[in-house]
Amino acid sequence: MSAEPDIVPEMAAEAFVEIPANAGLRTAPLGFVVKAIEGVKNAIFPMVAAFFAAGSSGYAMLIAIGAGAVIIGLTGFFAWLRWTRLRYYVGNEDIRLESGILSREARSVPFERIQDVSLEQKLIPRLLGLTQIKFETGAGGKDELSLEYVTGAEGERLREVVRERREGAVERAADGLEPDTIGEEDAPPVESAAPIFEMNDRRVITFGAFEFSLVIFAVLAGAAQQFDFLLPFDIWDWEQWAGVAGEQTDIVTGLNGLGIVGQVFGVILALGSVAVIGVLTGIARTFAREYEFRLDRTPKGFRRQRGLFTKTDVVMPVHRVQAARIQTGLIRRRFGWHSLKFISLAQDNGSSSHAVAPFAKMAEIWPIAAEADITPASDELEWLRPSPKKWVDGAIVLSVILLMVAIGWSIAGFLKVALAIIAIGFPLIALGFWLGWKRHRFARDVRQLFVREGLLSPDLTIAPRVRLQSVEIRHGPLSRWRGYCELHFGLAGGSLSIDGIAFDDAEKLRSEVLESIVSVDFSDLPK
């Protein structure tokens, strides 16, 4: 007998619920307007090409504008046509999306496979009061389901309906409404309680000052590579740049006349300019991402809203939070600033996934963590270090390689180079591996595991034992012979491990964690 396939075919939505032919819902009519506006960028290159193709003709600008208008018009027309052919259905067991102009495609995702529902508003849809709904299944890529665009109220309603049906928390009354055609009057009320954490503009700007970034130079370089044909010279011709620099005799003579002090001052001024640009870029990027950051504790979990140009609205259910990670930086630590992230099954976009307090004091972080039943380590808790054998072995292996390199230079007749490699390389290796060992510490109490990494900018991960999914001991031939290993803890939303721990300690800690997991009734965990 063949086993039932784990993945439900996209065309098998009828197996879950019988959907009436007229029960499908359309997205917001302004959605195709957004698509048409976004299509303007597709008209830029054809307009530029048409302008240059027209040459010296007096109608070059009109030709370019006409080409752009045609492309924008076609984009808007096909966007409208796709909108008229798109329907979505909310059934008892799944959500289904039908689309396609000539060939129809039907995709259905069972509620039980949906991990989270997030709302995202880019600038243009936000101005029109529209939002994009993302149904996250954890599969990633084309297997995710996205609905563009619906009104804000419809987005809130769909998110609540999908979550409640997924959890089996709501039973529809027999009032004549089909499950697939839930009306707008069923939209859930929006919580208006005070947030548990928020950042005003001043804090966001302060946060940005610590987010040094030189991405602006990468953007300028990319733009120069894409649009270099518009420039009257070859921007990548280094000989031409050298010639231009050589022609600036007055500047060169002036710098030489200032002497070594003036030249050093010029270098410092140049580096300072780069630093200012980096700080301003960091402020701009952070302000755009974290604008009006707000974190609420709702009955469904942690609701985070943020964004200037693209506003995101994500809810992380409490029972999906597996661990907390508190991070800081070398400089911001001196001012008492840290960040709090949750390792969660609920997915999010970007490198700041699950950030619930990206720039906060510790007095603000612990109340948030307590909402997820995560508490700080007590002052009496004993912190342990892993076995130093792993770092000693690494230092020995690297030292042998370095010694072979030095011998090679010596045989080649460069004895001074070989001695310099040994004199500088060996102390650096010893210092690096010693610091690597010192930065690792771990501890545990009756309900939580604590793992700390880093000396100058330490990261602390706190994981309740019962939320760990697995415990695995990993080792290679050398580590097995030397008596140490890596203790890896399974987290669906991230990773957690203790490296270089002695075998006996690893076995004992694994037994403790597994005993905690099997002794708990998971139906009693906080929702």
C-alpha positions as CSV (number, residue, x, y, z in Angstrom):
1,M,0.0,0.0,0.0
2,S,1.5,3.3,-1.0
3,A,1.8,6.0,1.6
4,E,-0.2,9.2,1.4
5,P,2.0,11.9,-0.2
6,D,3.2,14.5,2.3
7,I,2.7,17.4,-0.1
8,V,-0.9,18.1,-1.2
9,P,-1.1,18.7,-5.0
10,E,-1.9,22.3,-5.9
11,M,-5.0,21.2,-8.0
12,A,-6.6,19.2,-5.2
13,A,-8.2,22.0,-3.2
14,E,-11.7,20.4,-3.8
15,A,-10.6,17.5,-1.6
16,F,-10.9,19.8,1.3
17,V,-14.0,21.9,0.7
18,E,-16.5,22.2,-2.1
19,I,-16.2,25.8,-3.4
20,P,-19.2,27.3,-5.2
21,A,-18.3,28.8,-8.6
22,N,-19.3,32.3,-7.5
23,A,-17.7,32.2,-4.0
24,G,-14.3,33.6,-5.1
25,L,-13.1,36.9,-3.8
26,R,-11.2,39.5,-5.7
27,T,-8.3,41.6,-4.6
28,A,-8.6,45.3,-4.3
29,P,-9.3,47.1,-7.6
30,L,-6.5,49.6,-7.0
31,G,-4.0,46.6,-7.0
32,F,-3.6,46.7,-10.7
33,V,-3.0,50.5,-10.5
34,V,-0.1,49.7,-8.2
35,K,1.2,47.2,-10.7
36,A,1.0,49.7,-13.5
37,I,2.9,52.3,-11.4
38,E,5.6,49.8,-10.5
39,G,5.9,49.0,-14.2
40,V,7.2,52.5,-14.9
41,K,10.7,51.2,-14.0
42,N,10.4,48.8,-16.9
43,A,10.0,51.7,-19.3
44,I,13.2,53.6,-18.3
45,F,15.6,51.6,-20.4
46,P,13.4,51.5,-23.5
47,M,12.9,55.3,-23.2
48,V,16.6,55.9,-23.0
49,A,17.3,53.5,-25.9
50,A,14.6,55.2,-28.0
51,F,16.1,58.7,-27.1
52,F,19.6,57.7,-28.3
53,A,18.3,55.7,-31.3
54,A,16.5,58.9,-32.5
55,G,19.9,60.6,-32.6
56,S,19.8,64.3,-33.4
57,S,16.2,64.2,-34.5
58,G,14.1,67.0,-33.0
59,Y,11.5,64.4,-32.1
60,A,13.9,62.3,-29.9
61,M,12.2,63.4,-26.7
62,L,8.7,62.8,-28.1
63,I,9.8,59.4,-29.3
64,A,11.2,58.4,-25.9
65,I,8.1,59.6,-24.1
66,G,5.9,57.8,-26.6
67,A,7.8,54.6,-26.1
68,G,7.5,54.9,-22.3
69,A,3.8,55.7,-22.5
70,V,3.2,52.6,-24.7
71,I,5.1,50.3,-22.3
72,I,3.3,51.8,-19.2
73,G,-0.1,51.4,-21.0
74,L,0.6,47.8,-21.9
75,T,1.8,47.1,-18.3
76,G,-1.4,48.6,-16.9
77,F,-3.6,46.7,-19.3
78,F,-2.1,43.3,-18.5
79,A,-2.2,44.1,-14.8
80,W,-5.9,44.8,-15.1
81,L,-6.4,41.7,-17.1
82,R,-4.6,39.5,-14.5
83,W,-6.7,41.2,-11.8
84,T,-9.9,40.3,-13.5
85,R,-8.8,36.7,-13.7
86,L,-7.6,36.3,-10.1
87,R,-9.8,34.8,-7.3
88,Y,-9.0,33.6,-3.8
89,Y,-11.1,31.3,-1.7
90,V,-11.0,30.7,2.0
91,G,-12.3,27.2,2.7
92,N,-12.8,25.1,5.9
93,E,-9.4,23.4,5.5
94,D,-7.3,25.5,3.1
95,I,-6.9,28.7,1.2
96,R,-6.9,28.6,-2.6
97,L,-5.7,31.1,-5.2
98,E,-6.7,30.9,-8.9
99,S,-5.0,33.0,-11.5
100,G,-4.0,33.0,-15.1
101,I,-5.3,34.7,-18.3
102,L,-5.0,32.0,-21.0
103,S,-4.0,29.1,-18.9
104,R,-5.5,28.8,-15.4
105,E,-3.5,27.9,-12.3
106,A,-5.0,26.9,-9.0
107,R,-2.8,26.7,-5.8
108,S,-4.1,25.6,-2.5
109,V,-2.3,25.5,0.9
110,P,-3.9,23.7,3.8
111,F,-4.2,25.7,7.0
112,E,-2.2,23.2,8.9
113,R,0.9,23.9,6.7
114,I,0.7,27.7,7.2
115,Q,3.3,28.7,9.8
116,D,2.4,32.4,9.9
117,V,0.6,35.2,8.0
118,S,2.4,38.5,7.6
119,L,1.3,41.8,6.1
120,E,3.7,44.0,4.1
121,Q,3.1,47.5,2.8
122,K,5.5,49.0,0.3
123,L,5.4,52.8,-0.3
124,I,2.9,53.0,-3.2
125,P,0.4,50.4,-1.8
126,R,0.7,52.0,1.6
127,L,-0.3,55.4,0.1
128,L,-3.3,53.7,-1.4
129,G,-4.3,51.9,1.8
130,L,-3.4,48.5,0.3
131,T,-1.3,45.6,1.8
132,Q,0.3,42.4,0.6
133,I,-0.5,39.2,2.5
134,K,2.2,36.5,2.8
135,F,1.2,33.0,3.8
136,E,4.4,31.4,5.1
137,T,4.7,27.6,5.0
138,G,8.4,27.3,5.7
139,A,9.1,25.7,2.3
140,G,10.4,29.0,0.8
141,G,10.5,30.1,-2.8
142,K,7.6,29.4,-5.1
143,D,5.9,27.2,-2.5
144,E,5.0,30.3,-0.5
145,L,1.6,31.9,-1.2
146,S,1.3,35.6,-1.6
147,L,-1.8,37.8,-2.2
148,E,-1.4,41.2,-3.8
149,Y,-3.1,43.6,-3.0
150,V,-6.0,43.8,-0.5
151,T,-7.3,46.6,1.7
152,G,-5.8,46.9,5.2
153,A,-9.0,45.7,6.9
154,E,-9.2,42.7,4.6
155,G,-5.6,41.8,5.3
156,E,-6.3,41.9,9.1
157,R,-9.4,39.8,8.7
158,L,-7.7,37.2,6.5
159,R,-4.8,36.9,8.9
160,E,-7.1,36.2,11.9
161,V,-9.4,33.9,10.0
162,V,-6.5,31.8,8.7
163,R,-4.9,31.5,12.1
164,E,-8.1,30.6,13.9
165,R,-8.9,28.0,11.3
166,R,-5.4,26.6,11.4
167,E,-5.6,26.2,15.1
168,G,-9.2,25.0,15.1
169,A,-10.2,27.7,17.5
170,V,-13.3,29.0,15.6
171,E,-16.4,27.1,14.6
172,R,-18.6,29.0,12.2
173,A,-22.2,29.4,13.2
174,A,-24.9,28.2,10.8
175,D,-26.1,31.6,9.8
176,G,-26.3,31.0,6.1
177,L,-22.8,32.2,5.2
178,E,-20.6,29.8,3.3
179,P,-17.2,29.2,4.9
180,D,-15.5,30.5,1.7
181,T,-17.4,33.8,1.6
182,I,-16.8,35.4,4.9
183,G,-18.0,39.0,4.9
184,E,-16.1,42.1,5.8
185,E,-18.3,42.4,8.9
186,D,-16.3,39.5,10.4
187,A,-13.1,41.5,10.5
188,P,-11.6,41.2,14.0
189,P,-11.2,44.2,16.2
190,V,-7.7,45.7,16.3
191,E,-6.0,45.8,19.7
192,S,-5.3,49.3,20.9
193,A,-3.4,48.5,24.2
194,A,-0.2,50.2,25.0
195,P,2.9,48.7,23.3
196,I,5.4,46.7,25.4
197,F,8.2,48.4,23.4
198,E,8.5,51.1,20.9
199,M,11.1,53.4,19.4
200,N,10.7,57.1,18.7
201,D,12.5,59.0,16.0
202,R,15.3,60.1,18.3
203,R,16.1,56.5,19.3
204,V,15.9,55.3,15.8
205,I,18.4,57.9,14.7
206,T,20.7,57.0,17.6
207,F,20.4,53.4,16.6
208,G,21.4,54.3,13.0
209,A,24.5,56.1,14.2
210,F,25.8,52.7,15.4
211,E,24.8,51.0,12.2
212,F,27.9,52.2,10.2
213,S,27.5,51.3,6.5
214,L,29.4,51.9,3.3
215,V,26.7,50.4,1.1
216,I,26.3,53.8,-0.6
217,F,29.6,53.3,-2.4
218,A,28.5,49.9,-3.6
219,V,25.2,51.5,-4.9
220,L,27.1,54.2,-6.7
221,A,29.5,51.7,-8.2
222,G,26.6,49.5,-9.4
223,A,24.8,52.6,-10.8
224,A,28.0,53.6,-12.6
225,Q,28.3,50.1,-14.1
226,Q,24.7,50.1,-15.3
227,F,24.6,53.7,-16.7
228,D,28.2,54.2,-17.8
229,F,27.0,54.5,-21.4
230,L,25.3,57.8,-20.5
231,L,28.6,59.4,-19.4
232,P,30.8,61.4,-21.8
233,F,33.9,59.4,-20.7
234,D,34.8,55.9,-19.7
235,I,34.5,55.7,-16.0
236,W,36.5,52.5,-15.8
237,D,39.5,53.8,-17.7
238,W,42.1,54.1,-15.0
239,E,44.7,55.6,-17.2
240,Q,42.4,58.4,-18.0
241,W,41.8,59.0,-14.3
242,A,45.6,58.9,-13.7
243,G,46.0,61.6,-16.4
244,V,43.3,63.7,-14.8
245,A,45.0,63.4,-11.4
246,G,48.4,64.3,-13.0
247,E,46.9,67.5,-14.4
248,Q,46.0,68.8,-11.0
249,T,49.5,70.2,-10.5
250,D,48.4,73.0,-8.2
251,I,46.8,70.6,-5.7
252,V,49.8,68.2,-5.8
253,T,52.2,71.1,-5.3
254,G,50.1,72.4,-2.4
255,L,50.0,69.0,-0.7
256,N,53.7,68.6,-1.1
257,G,54.3,72.1,0.4
258,L,52.3,71.2,3.5
259,G,54.9,68.6,4.5
260,I,54.3,65.4,6.3
261,V,51.9,67.0,8.9
262,G,49.7,68.4,6.2
263,Q,49.7,65.1,4.3
264,V,48.7,63.2,7.4
265,F,46.0,65.7,8.1
266,G,44.7,65.2,4.5
267,V,44.5,61.5,5.0
268,I,42.7,61.9,8.3
269,L,40.3,64.3,6.6
270,A,39.6,61.8,3.8
271,L,39.0,59.0,6.3
272,G,36.8,61.3,8.4
273,S,34.7,62.0,5.3
274,V,34.3,58.3,4.6
275,A,33.3,57.8,8.3
276,V,30.7,60.6,8.1
277,I,29.2,59.1,4.9
278,G,29.1,55.7,6.6
279,V,27.3,57.1,9.7
280,L,24.8,59.0,7.6
281,T,24.1,56.0,5.4
282,G,23.6,53.9,8.5
283,I,21.1,56.4,9.9
284,A,19.2,56.6,6.6
285,R,19.0,52.8,6.3
286,T,18.0,52.3,9.9
287,F,15.4,55.1,9.8
288,A,13.8,53.6,6.7
289,R,13.7,50.1,8.3
290,E,12.8,50.9,11.9
291,Y,10.6,53.9,11.5
292,E,7.6,53.9,14.0
293,F,8.8,50.6,15.5
294,R,6.1,49.2,17.8
295,L,5.8,45.9,19.6
296,D,2.5,44.8,21.1
297,R,1.6,41.8,23.2
298,T,-1.7,40.6,21.7
299,P,-3.7,37.4,22.5
300,K,-2.1,35.9,19.4
301,G,1.5,36.7,20.3
302,F,4.0,39.5,19.6
303,R,2.9,41.9,17.0
304,R,5.7,44.0,15.4
305,Q,5.1,46.9,13.1
306,R,7.8,49.0,11.5
307,G,9.0,50.6,8.3
308,L,9.0,54.0,6.5
309,F,8.8,53.1,2.8
310,T,7.8,49.4,3.3
311,K,5.7,48.8,6.4
312,T,5.7,45.3,7.8
313,D,3.1,43.9,10.2
314,V,4.2,40.5,11.6
315,V,2.8,38.5,14.5
316,M,5.0,35.9,16.2
317,P,2.9,33.4,18.3
318,V,4.3,33.0,21.8
319,H,4.3,29.2,21.6
320,R,6.5,29.3,18.5
321,V,9.3,31.2,20.3
322,Q,12.0,28.7,21.0
323,A,14.8,30.9,22.3
324,A,16.0,34.4,22.9
325,R,19.2,36.0,21.6
326,I,20.6,39.1,23.2
327,Q,23.3,40.8,21.1
328,T,25.4,44.0,21.3
329,G,28.4,45.6,19.6
330,L,31.8,46.7,20.7
331,I,30.9,50.4,20.9
332,R,27.2,50.3,21.7
333,R,27.9,48.0,24.6
334,R,29.8,50.9,26.3
335,F,26.6,52.9,26.2
336,G,24.4,50.1,27.5
337,W,22.5,49.3,24.2
338,H,21.6,45.8,23.2
339,S,19.2,44.0,20.9
340,L,16.7,41.2,21.5
341,K,15.8,38.6,18.9
342,F,13.5,35.6,19.2
343,I,14.4,32.4,17.5
344,S,11.0,31.4,16.3
345,L,9.2,29.1,13.9
346,A,7.4,32.2,12.5
347,Q,9.4,33.5,9.6
348,D,10.3,37.0,8.7
349,N,12.3,38.8,6.0
350,G,15.8,40.3,6.1
351,S,18.8,39.9,8.3
352,S,16.8,41.4,11.3
353,S,14.5,38.4,11.4
354,H,12.5,38.1,14.7
355,A,14.0,41.3,16.1
356,V,11.6,42.4,18.9
357,A,13.8,45.0,20.5
358,P,16.6,46.0,18.1
359,F,17.9,48.8,20.2
360,A,17.1,48.7,23.9
361,K,18.4,48.8,27.4
362,M,18.5,45.6,29.4
363,A,15.8,46.9,31.7
364,E,13.5,47.0,28.6
365,I,14.6,43.7,27.2
366,W,13.9,41.4,30.2
367,P,10.1,42.3,30.5
368,I,9.8,41.4,26.8
369,A,11.6,38.1,27.2
370,A,9.4,37.3,30.3
371,E,6.3,37.5,28.1
372,A,7.8,34.4,26.3
373,D,8.6,32.8,29.6
374,I,12.3,33.4,29.3
375,T,14.2,34.8,32.3
376,P,17.7,36.0,33.0
377,A,20.4,33.9,34.7
378,S,20.6,34.2,38.5
379,D,23.7,35.7,40.1
380,E,24.4,32.3,41.7
381,L,24.4,30.4,38.4
382,E,27.7,28.7,37.7
383,W,29.1,29.5,34.3
384,L,31.4,26.8,32.7
385,R,33.9,26.9,29.9
386,P,34.3,24.1,27.3
387,S,37.5,22.0,27.2
388,P,40.5,24.0,25.9
389,K,41.6,20.9,23.9
390,K,39.8,22.0,20.7
391,W,41.5,25.3,20.6
392,V,44.9,23.8,21.5
393,D,44.5,21.3,18.6
394,G,43.6,24.1,16.2
395,A,46.6,26.2,17.2
396,I,48.9,23.2,16.8
397,V,47.6,22.4,13.3
398,L,47.9,26.0,12.2
399,S,51.3,26.4,13.7
400,V,52.6,23.3,11.8
401,I,51.3,24.8,8.5
402,L,52.9,28.2,9.3
403,L,56.2,26.4,10.2
404,M,56.2,24.6,6.8
405,V,55.7,28.0,5.1
406,A,58.6,29.4,7.0
407,I,60.8,26.5,6.1
408,G,59.9,27.0,2.5
409,W,61.0,30.7,2.6
410,S,64.2,29.6,4.4
411,I,65.1,27.0,1.7
412,A,64.4,29.7,-0.9
413,G,67.1,31.8,0.7
414,F,64.8,34.3,2.5
415,L,65.9,33.5,6.1
416,K,64.8,36.9,7.5
417,V,61.3,36.4,6.0
418,A,61.1,32.9,7.6
419,L,62.2,34.3,11.0
420,A,59.6,37.1,10.8
421,I,56.8,34.7,10.0
422,I,57.7,32.6,13.0
423,A,58.3,35.6,15.3
424,I,55.0,37.2,14.4
425,G,52.8,34.3,13.4
426,F,53.2,32.0,16.4
427,P,52.2,34.6,19.0
428,L,49.2,35.7,16.9
429,I,48.1,32.1,16.6
430,A,48.4,31.5,20.3
431,L,46.6,34.8,21.2
432,G,43.8,34.1,18.7
433,F,43.0,30.6,19.8
434,W,43.2,31.6,23.5
435,L,40.7,34.4,22.9
436,G,38.6,31.9,21.0
437,W,38.4,29.7,24.0
438,K,37.8,32.5,26.4
439,R,34.8,33.8,24.5
440,H,32.8,30.6,25.0
441,R,30.8,30.0,28.2
442,F,27.6,28.1,29.0
443,A,25.4,27.4,32.0
444,R,22.1,25.8,32.8
445,D,19.5,25.9,35.5
446,V,16.4,23.6,36.1
447,R,14.5,25.0,33.1
448,Q,16.8,27.0,30.8
449,L,20.1,26.7,28.9
450,F,22.5,29.7,28.5
451,V,25.2,29.9,25.9
452,R,27.4,33.0,25.7
453,E,29.9,33.8,23.0
454,G,32.2,36.8,22.6
455,L,34.5,38.9,24.8
456,L,34.2,42.5,23.7
457,S,30.7,42.2,22.2
458,P,29.2,39.1,23.8
459,D,26.0,37.4,22.4
460,L,23.8,35.5,24.9
461,T,21.3,32.8,23.8
462,I,18.7,31.6,26.3
463,A,16.7,28.5,25.4
464,P,14.1,26.9,27.6
465,R,14.9,23.2,27.7
466,V,11.4,22.0,26.8
467,R,11.4,24.0,23.6
468,L,14.6,22.3,22.2
469,Q,13.7,19.8,19.5
470,S,16.7,17.5,19.6
471,V,20.2,17.1,21.2
472,E,23.0,15.7,19.1
473,I,26.7,15.0,19.9
474,R,29.0,15.6,16.9
475,H,32.7,14.8,16.7
476,G,35.4,13.9,14.2
477,P,38.3,11.5,14.5
478,L,40.7,14.0,16.2
479,S,38.1,15.3,18.6
480,R,36.9,11.8,19.5
481,W,40.5,10.7,20.2
482,R,41.1,13.9,22.3
483,G,37.8,13.5,24.2
484,Y,35.7,16.5,23.2
485,C,32.8,17.2,20.8
486,E,30.2,19.7,19.7
487,L,26.8,19.5,21.4
488,H,24.2,20.7,19.0
489,F,20.6,21.6,20.0
490,G,17.9,21.4,17.4
491,L,15.9,24.7,16.8
492,A,13.6,24.9,13.8
493,G,14.1,28.6,13.6
494,G,17.9,28.8,14.2
495,S,20.9,27.1,15.6
496,L,22.4,26.6,19.0
497,S,25.5,24.6,20.0
498,I,28.3,24.3,22.5
499,D,31.7,23.7,20.8
500,G,34.6,21.9,22.4
501,I,32.7,20.5,25.4
502,A,34.1,17.4,27.0
503,F,32.4,14.1,26.3
504,D,31.3,13.4,29.9
505,D,29.8,16.9,30.2
506,A,28.1,16.6,26.9
507,E,26.5,13.3,27.8
508,K,25.3,14.6,31.1
509,L,23.9,17.8,29.6
510,R,22.1,15.8,26.8
511,S,20.5,13.5,29.4
512,E,19.3,16.5,31.4
513,V,17.8,18.2,28.4
514,L,16.1,15.1,27.1
515,E,14.7,14.4,30.5
516,S,13.2,17.9,30.6
517,I,11.6,17.5,27.1
518,V,10.0,14.1,27.8
519,S,8.6,15.1,31.2
520,V,6.4,18.0,29.9
521,D,2.9,17.9,28.5
522,F,3.3,20.2,25.5
523,S,-0.4,21.0,25.4
524,D,0.2,23.0,28.6
525,L,2.8,25.3,27.0
526,P,1.7,29.0,26.8
527,K,-0.2,30.0,23.7
